């Protein structure tokens, strides 16, 4: 369910304070935040953020296309590790069985 229109977009007040403080500066360091639920508003465009994904901070540069989305959408929390293909599994089993001794108890069980 989306947020009602009359409330407006949610933005963490601490982020708004940091943006207001850094608006006039030219060399701006990235803004570190844990607020993944904050909506990106037009005032954020051009700024860099370090968004926490639960393990580390992901650097993000805000552009026009990102306005209206949440900060958390650009900092994935899960990393997909591809499934092992059948060919790789067969090759791996072949190498492990070739290295074990035929008469030992460690042979294929």
Residue, then its C-alpha position, 0 to 999 in steps of 0.5 A: x500500500x502506498x503512502x497517502x498523497x496528503x501526507x507527502x513523501x517521507x524523508x528522514x528529518x536528519x537527511x533534510x538537515x544535512x542537505x540544507x547544511x551542505x547546499x552551498x558547498x562545492x566539495x561535498x562529502x557523501x552523506x552517510x545514512x541508514x534511512x533506506x525508507x526515505x523517499x528521494x526528493x528533487x533537493x537530493x539531486x546531485x548529492x552522493x549518499x552512502x546507503x547502508x544495506x545491512x552489511x556495508x555502505x553502498x555509494x549512490x549518486x542521485x540523478x533526476x530519474x531517481x526522484x520519487x523512489x526510495x533510497x533502499x531501492x538502490x542498495x540491494x540487501x541480498x547478493x545472488x550467487x548463481x546456481x551450479x550448472x550440471x556440467x560443473x557439478x559433474x566435473x567437480x565430482x569427477x575430480x574429487x573421486x579421482x583424488x580419493x584412494x579406491x581402497x580407503x573408507x573416504x571413497x564415495x559414500 
